[in-house]
């Protein structure tokens, strides 16, 4: 069963990756992918800090979740040791970009209710971009998306205990 899932994962990756090679989609997915780069949070965090209230509780929550994400994705990458589709050295599982994108979607959509669908769409495009660009298998992205979403859910559910 596991071998069949891995084979399906690889064949789905090959199909999505085979769609790459056109200038406009390549540029689009490359730009979208950078929305969840680690360094982008040096821009996002000050904005969240600026718009947060005096207590800065939401800022603390976002920061705590991002730290948890880096810990969990780093731990899983070292533990699972699944190589990236086009690399013989870099680890792939789970996708840190997908984890960060879906975490931010789950946490910020609470504050941006009218625009939550945009955040969700961007998170989905980040995930697709990681496959399209050849950086991850679909399972890496799906697991990363679920991990990010549930870390967001957990931080929101237990925010009072986490921040105090």
N, CA and C of each residue as an Amber inpcrd file, in Angstrom:
protein
   492
   0.8230000  -1.1970000   0.0000000   0.0000000   0.0000000   0.0000000
   0.8670000   1.2620000   0.0000000   1.8920000   1.2810000   0.8780000
   2.7610000   2.4500000   0.9590000   3.5090000   2.6560000  -0.3610000
   3.9820000   1.5770000  -0.9500000   4.6970000   1.6810000  -2.2250000
   3.7930000   2.2360000  -3.3250000   2.5240000   1.8530000  -3.2860000
   1.5670000   2.3670000  -4.2750000   1.3290000   3.8620000  -4.0840000
   1.2530000   4.3010000  -2.8380000   1.0820000   5.7300000  -2.5580000
   2.3130000   6.5250000  -3.0070000   3.4910000   5.9930000  -2.7460000
   4.7210000   6.6630000  -3.1730000   4.7870000   6.7300000  -4.6900000
   4.4100000   5.6540000  -5.3500000   4.4070000   5.6340000  -6.8250000
   3.4050000   6.6590000  -7.3740000   2.2280000   6.7320000  -6.7770000
   1.2230000   7.7160000  -7.1980000   1.7330000   9.1310000  -6.9690000
   2.3690000   9.3490000  -5.8200000   2.9250000  10.6530000  -5.4780000
   3.9570000  11.0740000  -6.5260000   4.8250000  10.1650000  -6.9050000
   5.8510000  10.4690000  -7.9050000   5.2430000  10.7140000  -9.2790000
   4.2420000   9.9290000  -9.6500000   3.6380000  10.1250000 -10.9760000
   2.8510000  11.4410000 -11.0320000   2.1890000  11.8040000  -9.9400000
   1.4930000  13.0890000  -9.9010000   2.4960000  14.2390000  -9.9690000
   3.6150000  14.0980000  -9.2580000   4.6690000  15.1050000  -9.3470000
   5.1440000  15.2490000 -10.7940000   5.4420000  14.1390000 -11.4420000
   5.9480000  14.1910000 -12.8210000   4.9600000  14.8650000 -13.7580000
   3.6700000  14.6130000 -13.5510000   2.6600000  15.2440000 -14.3970000
   2.6570000  16.7650000 -14.1830000   2.5900000  17.1970000 -12.9210000
   2.5370000  18.6370000 -12.6360000   3.8380000  19.3140000 -13.0800000
   4.9640000  18.6720000 -12.8140000   6.2500000  19.2500000 -13.2040000
   6.3820000  19.3230000 -14.7280000   5.7620000  18.3970000 -15.4410000
   5.8410000  18.4060000 -16.9080000   5.1340000  19.6220000 -17.5120000
   4.2800000  20.2680000 -16.7350000   3.5700000  21.4540000 -17.2100000
   4.4610000  22.6970000 -17.1850000   5.5960000  22.6230000 -16.4930000
   6.4760000  23.7880000 -16.3940000   7.2600000  23.9730000 -17.6850000
   7.8690000  25.1380000 -17.8100000   8.6810000  25.4190000 -18.9840000
   8.1580000  26.5650000 -19.8300000   7.0160000  27.1230000 -19.4560000
   6.4870000  28.2980000 -20.1540000   6.8230000  29.5380000 -19.3260000
   7.2490000  30.5870000 -19.9800000   7.7740000  31.7650000 -19.2970000
   6.7980000  32.3730000 -18.2940000   5.5720000  32.6550000 -18.6970000
   4.6310000  33.3300000 -17.8090000   4.2440000  32.4560000 -16.6050000
   3.8210000  31.1980000 -16.8120000   3.5160000  30.3780000 -15.6270000
   4.7390000  30.1430000 -14.7310000   5.9100000  29.9830000 -15.3330000
   7.1180000  29.7930000 -14.5220000   7.3690000  31.0160000 -13.6390000
   7.2330000  32.2050000 -14.2030000   7.4140000  33.4390000 -13.4410000
   6.3600000  33.5510000 -12.3380000   5.0980000  33.2750000 -12.6920000
   3.9910000  33.3650000 -11.7350000   4.2310000  32.4440000 -10.5430000
   4.5110000  31.1690000 -10.8140000   4.6800000  30.2170000  -9.7190000
   5.9540000  30.4780000  -8.9200000   6.9840000  31.0010000  -9.5620000
   8.1940000  31.3640000  -8.8330000   7.9060000  32.5280000  -7.8780000
   7.1790000  33.5310000  -8.3610000   6.8230000  34.6810000  -7.5170000
   5.9160000  34.2510000  -6.3650000   4.9200000  33.4290000  -6.6580000
   3.9930000  32.9440000  -5.6200000   4.7510000  32.1450000  -4.5650000
   5.6740000  31.3280000  -5.0110000   6.4440000  30.4960000  -4.0850000
   7.1990000  31.3480000  -3.0750000   7.7130000  32.4940000  -3.5160000
   8.4860000  33.3680000  -2.6280000   7.6230000  34.0190000  -1.5390000
   6.3050000  33.9910000  -1.6970000   5.4310000  34.5520000  -0.6620000
   5.5730000  33.8100000   0.6670000   6.0420000  32.5840000   0.6230000
   6.1800000  31.8090000   1.8540000   7.6400000  31.5180000   2.1950000
   8.5610000  32.2610000   1.5780000   9.9670000  32.1370000   1.9710000
  10.1120000  32.5700000   3.4210000  11.1340000  32.0380000   4.0790000
  11.3540000  32.3840000   5.4780000  11.5800000  33.8830000   5.6570000
  12.3460000  34.5100000   4.7940000  12.6960000  35.9250000   4.9530000
  11.4980000  36.8650000   4.8410000  10.4230000  36.4360000   4.1700000
   9.2570000  37.3080000   3.9870000   8.6210000  37.6560000   5.3370000
   8.8480000  36.8090000   6.3310000   8.2430000  37.0660000   7.6440000
   8.9040000  38.2370000   8.3470000  10.0910000  38.6330000   7.8780000
  10.7150000  39.8440000   8.4130000   9.9730000  41.0900000   7.9330000
   9.1440000  40.9300000   6.9260000   8.2800000  42.0180000   6.4530000
   6.8930000  41.8930000   7.0830000   6.3630000  40.6710000   7.1300000
   5.0080000  40.4370000   7.6380000   4.9220000  40.6870000   9.1450000
   5.8850000  40.2060000   9.9050000   5.8170000  40.3550000  11.3610000
   5.7650000  41.8160000  11.8250000   6.5790000  42.7120000  11.2840000
   6.4270000  44.1270000  11.6960000   5.0630000  44.7150000  11.3470000
   4.4690000  44.2890000  10.2440000   3.1370000  44.7830000   9.8760000
   2.1060000  44.2920000  10.8860000   2.1720000  42.9930000  11.2360000
   1.2560000  42.4470000  12.2450000   1.4770000  43.1680000  13.5730000
   2.7240000  43.4140000  13.9240000   3.0440000  44.1160000  15.1710000
   2.4420000  45.5220000  15.1800000   2.5920000  46.2270000  14.0740000
   2.1000000  47.6010000  13.9660000   0.5800000  47.6720000  14.1340000
  -0.1350000  46.7390000  13.5200000  -1.5990000  46.7920000  13.5420000
  -2.2110000  46.0770000  14.7450000  -1.4030000  45.4130000  15.5350000
  -1.9230000  44.7190000  16.7160000  -2.1840000  45.7470000  17.8220000
  -2.9760000  45.3550000  18.8070000  -3.3080000  46.2580000  19.9120000
  -2.1250000  46.4870000  20.8360000  -2.3860000  47.1510000  21.9540000
  -1.3230000  47.4830000  22.9040000  -0.6420000  46.2450000  23.4790000
  -1.4090000  45.2040000  23.6990000  -0.8680000  43.9940000  24.3190000
   0.0170000  43.1910000  23.3600000  -0.1810000  43.3790000  22.0620000
   0.5770000  42.6700000  21.0230000   0.3760000  41.1540000  21.0950000
  -0.8130000  40.7400000  21.5380000  -1.0820000  39.3160000  21.6820000
  -1.1270000  38.5850000  20.3450000  -1.7020000  39.2030000  19.3500000
  -1.7880000  38.5500000  18.0380000  -0.3940000  38.4030000  17.4300000
   0.4280000  39.4290000  17.5910000   1.8160000  39.3660000  17.1280000
   2.5490000  38.2100000  17.8090000   2.3880000  38.0930000  19.1200000
   3.0400000  37.0110000  19.8700000   2.5690000  35.6540000  19.3690000
   1.2770000  35.5620000  19.0800000   0.7020000  34.3120000  18.5940000
   1.2870000  33.9310000  17.2320000   1.3530000  34.8810000  16.3120000
   1.9060000  34.6180000  14.9760000   3.3790000  34.2290000  15.0890000
   4.1240000  34.9520000  15.8960000   5.5420000  34.6690000  16.0780000
   5.7580000  33.2790000  16.6880000   4.9820000  32.9490000  17.7050000
   5.0910000  31.6450000  18.3540000   4.7950000  30.5140000  17.3550000
   3.7690000  30.6980000  16.5390000   3.4300000  29.6900000  15.5400000
   4.5170000  29.5190000  14.4950000   5.1110000  30.6230000  14.0610000
   6.1890000  30.5360000  13.0650000   7.4160000  29.8310000  13.6350000
   7.7120000  30.0740000  14.8970000   8.8260000  29.3740000  15.5480000
   8.5130000  27.8780000  15.6310000   7.2780000  27.5370000  15.9970000
   6.8720000  26.1280000  16.0710000   6.9770000  25.4610000  14.7070000
   6.5780000  26.1700000  13.6700000   6.6380000  25.6260000  12.3070000
   8.0750000  25.3180000  11.9120000   8.9770000  26.2380000  12.1750000
  10.3790000  25.9980000  11.8110000  10.9300000  24.8020000  12.5830000
  10.5480000  24.6740000  13.8450000  10.9860000  23.5260000  14.6410000
  10.4330000  22.2250000  14.0670000   9.1140000  22.1600000  13.8590000
   8.4970000  20.9220000  13.3880000   8.9520000  20.5360000  11.9880000
   9.0070000  21.4830000  11.0740000   9.4260000  21.1350000   9.7100000
  10.8920000  20.7190000   9.6920000  11.7220000  21.4090000  10.4610000
  13.1340000  21.0220000  10.5380000  13.3090000  19.6320000  11.1150000
  12.5800000  19.3590000  12.1960000  12.6470000  18.0330000  12.8210000
  12.1950000  16.9430000  11.8540000  11.0820000  17.1690000  11.1610000
  10.5670000  16.1600000  10.2320000  11.4950000  15.9670000   9.0320000
  12.0590000  17.0440000   8.5110000  12.9740000  16.9130000   7.3760000
  14.1780000  16.0500000   7.7470000  14.7220000  16.2580000   8.9540000
  15.8740000  15.4790000   9.4100000  15.4570000  14.0400000   9.7210000
  14.2780000  13.8550000  10.2760000  13.8160000  12.5240000  10.6660000
  13.4080000  11.6650000   9.4730000  12.6540000  12.2460000   8.5500000
  12.1220000  11.4800000   7.4190000  13.1790000  11.3010000   6.3250000
  13.9820000  12.3150000   6.1040000  15.0660000  12.2930000   5.1120000
  14.5950000  11.9450000   3.6920000  13.4490000  12.4330000   3.3050000
  12.9880000  12.2380000   1.9330000  13.6440000  13.2980000   1.0550000
  14.3080000  12.8600000   0.0220000  15.0000000  13.7970000  -0.8540000
  14.0220000  14.5120000  -1.7640000  14.3750000  15.7290000  -2.1300000
  13.5700000  16.4940000  -3.0810000  13.5820000  15.7820000  -4.4310000
  12.5510000  16.0030000  -5.2220000  12.4660000  15.2990000  -6.5070000
  13.6560000  15.5280000  -7.4280000  14.2010000  16.7320000  -7.4400000
  15.2780000  17.0550000  -8.3790000  16.6110000  17.3070000  -7.6670000
  16.7700000  16.7780000  -6.4610000  17.9880000  17.0060000  -5.7020000
  18.4490000  15.7130000  -5.0450000  19.7530000  15.5510000  -4.9830000
  20.3030000  14.3690000  -4.3290000  20.7380000  14.6590000  -2.8980000
  20.5830000  15.9090000  -2.4430000  21.0480000  16.2440000  -1.0950000
  20.0010000  16.9330000  -0.2160000  19.1330000  17.7540000  -0.7760000
  18.1790000  18.5300000   0.0390000  16.9650000  17.6780000   0.4100000
  16.5090000  17.8420000   1.6540000  15.3440000  17.0860000   2.1070000
  14.0470000  17.8070000   1.7540000  12.9790000  17.0180000   1.6850000
  11.7490000  17.5100000   1.0800000  10.5290000  17.4680000   1.9890000
  10.4630000  16.5520000   2.9340000   9.2250000  16.3030000   3.6680000
   9.2940000  16.8730000   5.0700000   8.3600000  17.7540000   5.4190000
   7.2750000  18.3530000   4.6490000   7.7310000  19.6540000   3.9870000
   6.8850000  20.2090000   3.1750000   7.1760000  21.4930000   2.5350000
   7.0340000  22.6100000   3.5690000   8.1440000  23.2690000   3.8490000
   8.1110000  24.3930000   4.7860000   7.3070000  25.5590000   4.2390000
   7.3820000  25.7680000   2.9140000   6.6170000  26.8480000   2.2950000
   5.1110000  26.6090000   2.4710000   4.6680000  25.3880000   2.2040000
   3.2440000  25.0740000   2.3630000   2.8350000  25.1880000   3.8280000
   3.6990000  24.7430000   4.7270000   3.3930000  24.8310000   6.1550000
   3.2140000  26.2810000   6.5810000   4.1540000  27.1380000   6.1860000
   4.0450000  28.5630000   6.5400000   2.8260000  29.2150000   5.9010000
   2.5800000  28.9220000   4.6350000   1.4500000  29.5490000   3.9310000
   0.1160000  29.1730000   4.5720000  -0.0680000  27.9060000   4.9000000
  -1.3480000  27.4830000   5.4850000  -1.4650000  27.8790000   6.9500000
  -0.3440000  28.0280000   7.6400000  -0.4040000  28.5630000   9.0010000
  -0.8970000  30.0070000   8.9740000  -0.2850000  30.8090000   8.1270000
  -0.6790000  32.2150000   8.0310000  -2.1380000  32.3280000   7.5780000
  -2.5360000  31.4740000   6.6370000  -3.9450000  31.4670000   6.2140000
  -4.8530000  31.1890000   7.4050000  -4.5470000  30.1660000   8.1750000
  -5.4500000  29.7880000   9.2750000  -5.4850000  30.8410000  10.3690000
  -4.3770000  31.5110000  10.6260000  -4.3330000  32.4920000  11.7120000
  -4.8320000  33.8710000  11.2650000  -4.3790000  34.3480000  10.1070000
  -4.7630000  35.6890000   9.6790000  -6.1840000  35.7640000   9.1240000
  -6.7190000  34.6460000   8.6620000  -8.0880000  34.6920000   8.1350000
  -9.0890000  35.0400000   9.2330000  -8.7270000  34.8090000  10.4770000
  -9.5820000  35.2020000  11.5920000  -9.6770000  36.7300000  11.6810000
  -8.5680000  37.4050000  11.4430000  -8.5390000  38.8710000  11.4860000
  -9.0270000  39.4940000  10.1850000  -8.8510000  38.7900000   9.0850000
  -9.1870000  39.3230000   7.7600000 -10.3480000  38.5300000   7.1580000
 -11.4370000  38.4500000   7.8870000 -12.5620000  37.5930000   7.4920000
 -13.0600000  37.8500000   6.0710000 -13.1300000  39.1050000   5.6640000
 -13.6270000  39.4310000   4.3240000 -12.6520000  39.0160000   3.2250000
 -11.3970000  38.8390000   3.5810000 -10.3700000  38.5030000   2.5900000
  -9.7630000  37.1240000   2.8380000 -10.3850000  36.3270000   3.6800000
  -9.8480000  35.0020000   3.9990000  -9.7220000  34.1360000   2.7530000
 -10.6420000  34.2750000   1.8200000 -10.5920000  33.4590000   0.6080000
  -9.3410000  33.7830000  -0.2090000  -8.8850000  35.0350000  -0.1660000
  -7.6560000  35.4090000  -0.8860000  -6.4540000  34.7310000  -0.2360000
  -6.4100000  34.7620000   1.0840000  -5.3200000  34.0920000   1.7910000
  -5.3210000  32.5960000   1.5020000  -6.5030000  31.9960000   1.4830000
  -6.6120000  30.5660000   1.1770000  -6.1480000  30.2520000  -0.2290000
  -6.5450000  31.0740000  -1.1800000  -6.1380000  30.8800000  -2.5730000
  -4.6250000  31.0350000  -2.7250000  -4.0630000  32.0320000  -2.0680000
  -2.6100000  32.2100000  -2.1120000  -1.8840000  31.0060000  -1.5080000
  -2.3990000  30.4930000  -0.3970000  -1.7850000  29.3210000   0.2300000
  -1.8260000  28.1180000  -0.7090000  -2.9480000  27.9190000  -1.3750000
  -3.0690000  26.8100000  -2.3360000  -2.0820000  26.9870000  -3.4830000
  -1.9730000  28.2030000  -3.9990000  -1.0250000  28.4640000  -5.0930000
   0.4280000  28.2700000  -4.6420000   0.7330000  28.6280000  -3.3970000
   2.0840000  28.3730000  -2.8840000   2.3630000  26.8740000  -2.9220000
   1.4110000  26.0830000  -2.4530000   1.5830000  24.6270000  -2.4670000
   1.7780000  24.0830000  -3.8690000   0.9390000  24.5130000  -4.7940000
   1.0560000  24.0510000  -6.1880000   2.3980000  24.4880000  -6.7740000
   2.8230000  25.7030000  -6.4450000   4.0850000  26.2100000  -6.9960000
   5.2710000  25.3440000  -6.5950000   5.2440000  24.8130000  -5.3750000
   6.3630000  24.0010000  -4.9030000   6.4860000  22.7060000  -5.7170000
   5.3580000  22.1750000  -6.1750000   5.3770000  20.9860000  -7.0290000
   5.7610000  21.3850000  -8.4490000   5.1240000  22.4150000  -8.9530000
   5.3360000  22.8910000 -10.3170000   6.8080000  23.2210000 -10.5710000
   7.4590000  23.8350000  -9.5770000   8.8630000  24.2320000  -9.7160000
   9.8330000  23.0750000  -9.4710000   9.3060000  21.9200000  -9.0860000
  10.1370000  20.7370000  -8.9000000  10.8050000  20.6180000  -7.5470000
  10.3130000  21.3670000  -6.5500000  10.9260000  21.3430000  -5.2250000
  10.3450000  20.2760000  -4.2970000   9.0900000  19.8720000  -4.5540000
   8.4280000  18.9350000  -3.6410000   7.5140000  17.9750000  -4.3800000
   7.3300000  16.8430000  -3.7480000   6.2960000  15.9010000  -4.1770000
   4.9600000  16.3810000  -3.6160000   3.8470000  15.9830000  -4.2190000
   2.5330000  16.3970000  -3.6940000   2.3100000  16.0390000  -2.2210000
   2.7670000  14.8670000  -1.7930000   2.5740000  14.4690000  -0.3920000
   3.2980000  15.4200000   0.5640000   4.4600000  15.9260000   0.1570000
   5.1910000  16.8960000   0.9800000   4.3510000  18.1510000   1.1960000
   3.7220000  18.5930000   0.1250000   2.9130000  19.8160000   0.1640000
   1.6310000  19.5880000   0.9570000   0.9690000  18.4720000   0.7120000
  -0.2810000  18.1790000   1.4240000  -0.0270000  18.0640000   2.9250000
   1.0110000  17.3310000   3.3050000   1.3170000  17.1950000   4.7240000
   1.7100000  18.5460000   5.3240000   2.5190000  19.3200000   4.5920000
   2.9040000  20.6480000   5.0710000   1.6960000  21.5570000   5.2550000
   0.7630000  21.4950000   4.2990000  -0.4550000  22.3130000   4.3970000
  -1.2680000  21.9150000   5.6260000  -1.4320000  20.6330000   5.8450000
  -2.1800000  20.1610000   7.0200000  -1.4640000  20.5370000   8.3130000
  -0.1510000  20.3820000   8.3290000   0.6270000  20.7380000   9.5170000
   0.4780000  22.2270000   9.8310000   0.6350000  23.0710000   8.8200000
   0.5060000  24.5100000   9.0280000  -0.8790000  24.9120000   9.4930000
  -1.8890000  24.3370000   8.8480000  -3.2640000  24.6670000   9.2150000
  -3.5410000  24.2610000  10.6680000  -3.0990000  23.0660000  11.0540000
  -3.3960000  22.6020000  12.4060000  -2.5380000  23.2750000  13.4720000
  -1.3380000  23.7040000  13.1280000  -0.5790000  24.5160000  14.0890000
  -1.3140000  25.8400000  14.2950000  -1.8510000  26.4060000  13.2110000
  -2.6650000  27.6170000  13.3320000  -3.9000000  27.3890000  14.1760000
  -4.5940000  26.2920000  13.9310000  -5.7860000  25.9500000  14.7100000
  -5.4320000  25.8060000  16.1880000  -4.3340000  25.0910000  16.4580000
  -3.8980000  24.8680000  17.8320000  -3.5550000  26.1890000  18.5210000
  -2.8130000  27.0610000  17.8400000  -2.4400000  28.3290000  18.4710000
  -3.6530000  29.2040000  18.7360000  -4.6470000  29.1500000  17.8500000
  -5.8680000  29.9350000  18.0840000  -6.7030000  29.3370000  19.2130000
  -6.8100000  28.0210000  19.2360000  -7.6240000  27.3560000  20.2620000
  -7.0410000  27.5670000  21.6570000  -5.7240000  27.5610000  21.7630000
  -5.0700000  27.6730000  23.0600000  -4.3330000  29.0010000  23.2310000
  -4.7760000  30.0270000  22.5150000  -4.0540000  31.3020000  22.5100000
  -3.9050000  31.9010000  23.9060000  -4.9500000  31.8220000  24.7210000
  -4.8640000  32.4130000  26.0580000  -3.7990000  31.7260000  26.9070000
  -3.7010000  30.4130000  26.8060000  -2.7060000  29.6680000  27.5720000
  -1.3030000  29.8720000  26.9880000  -1.2110000  29.9750000  25.6800000
   0.0970000  30.1300000  25.0320000   0.7000000  31.5080000  25.2610000
  -0.1170000  32.5270000  25.2920000   0.3870000  33.8970000  25.3860000
   0.6590000  34.3070000  26.8360000  -0.1020000  33.7460000  27.7700000
   0.0740000  34.1580000  29.1790000   1.3510000  33.6190000  29.7820000
